[in-house]
Amino acid sequence: MSASVALLLAEEGEKMNPLLPAWPEVIIGLLCFFIVFGILGKKLLPSIEKVLADRRDAIEGGMERADAAQAEAQALLEQYRAELSEARHEAARINEQAREQGAALIAEMREEGQRQREAIVAAGHAQIEADKKQATAVLRQDVGSLASQLASRIVGESLEDSARQSGVIDRFLDDLEAKASAAQGASK
């Protein structure tokens, strides 16, 4: 069989030139080429162009959105910095105001303490003066009583009359105070 195929090919080879194709094949090939090219051009090419345009828009839009987001972030950053600066100034002002209020409160408390101390000292002096007067009165009575008893023993007569007794005692004590003040005046 291979001999018969070889013979058949040899006979046809003389009729056909392999470099020159047959015209019906060229026409059919060109027709198929234009049909496929037309289908591809009408169906596939617009969808490819659409995908490429969408991709381009997405990339460019993404870059624009990224630029807009970056600008917005920068604006927010500046706003936060301004607010932070304002908050720092406000905190410093509040701190200074608190310091001033604290100093005023301390001064007020010192004045109040000074007033209380002076009141306590004045009350103490008044109490001491009252105690001194009371002690002086008690001592006058005791000294008067002792002096009248002693005088009664020395004189031998009773000095029980209280008006007379009190007059004698007061004169005696006044003389003693006068002598004590004169002695103090001379020593100064």
Residue pairs with C-beta under 8 A, 6 or more apart in sequence:
16 22
140 169
140 170
140 173
143 169
143 173
144 165
144 166
144 169
144 173
147 168
147 169
147 172
148 159
148 160
148 165
148 168
148 169
151 159
151 168
152 158
152 159
152 160
159 165
159 168
